[in-house]
């Protein structure tokens, strides 16, 4: 996907190789900072919202650690697809923290629909405390999940806010949400010469081959099913009824026209 200028950066790819090219360019041409370390200077703030799977964020973190690129990874405690306290996801988050990256909270205020400002702060504090026990450091930064969907760009006292107007404006913020880029990121990142900029890249979008969204979604569903099957397979009744595993069992039932 090319940006608005044909003379700007290379064609964008949602591949690890494409990400490496861009991050190498970014490291060489722009000052960078994590959210918690930002002092208001003109820097690029690289943000990763982990919406789908912390395990899928690990290859991105390894690539960035190799290049020496600072970034902030925001994880959800109220996520329906993953559990930050499960062993596999806890280990992934701890590994990313161990590489030196900032761990932030990707907070979904719509998970608490009937609470006002003070209760929302308490909920955020509770979720941040969970992540702090995993990452080994206090959580200082928050990004709100799907603010344009539920219309809430909450600024929660005590945390660096990814939607701070100084870094969230049309000329200061670029995102790959829904795998759509409205800016050429090579060109956009150079706006740092005039003011701070924020770039949001979702680790879920990147693969070796550059998979399309439908393949990413199916892969996520299969991963969730396999984790559930692994957790329940010690149950003799489950193991007897669900053969050879939950994924194949479900495929067979759907193929026979039976309800899941």
Order of alpha helices (4+ residues) and beta strands (2+ residues): alpha-beta-beta-alpha-beta-alpha-beta-alpha-beta-alpha-beta-beta-alpha-beta-alpha-alpha-alpha
